Amino acid sequence: MAKQSPAKTKKLASEAKKAGAQRRAQKAASKLPEARGESLVDPYSEVDGQWREMGLDVPARHALIDDGLYKLADLRKVSLEALKDLEGIGPNTIRILAAEMKKVDLSFRK
């Protein structure tokens, strides 16, 4: 049997690597819930629209929703100090919420 040329060996190795990469990609894709007909459901996505529009980050949105605050007008029920004590609410979130409340002439509970 004749010896393979280096170019032929390189070509076969390249094809084997490509085939392996495709198999790994298919295997990874089959593990995704969407590939199995399932969908990822975020329980917060239904109710955090207004917070998302304001540009609040995910922990802040979740903290507000978990505390029963679904819209800007709900913030009238809580004091600023109580809001600061929530896990996930930081100075940037407070600044955004205060600015948005000021725009619509609302204030926090005293």
Beta strands, then each sheet from edge to edge (+ up, - down):
end
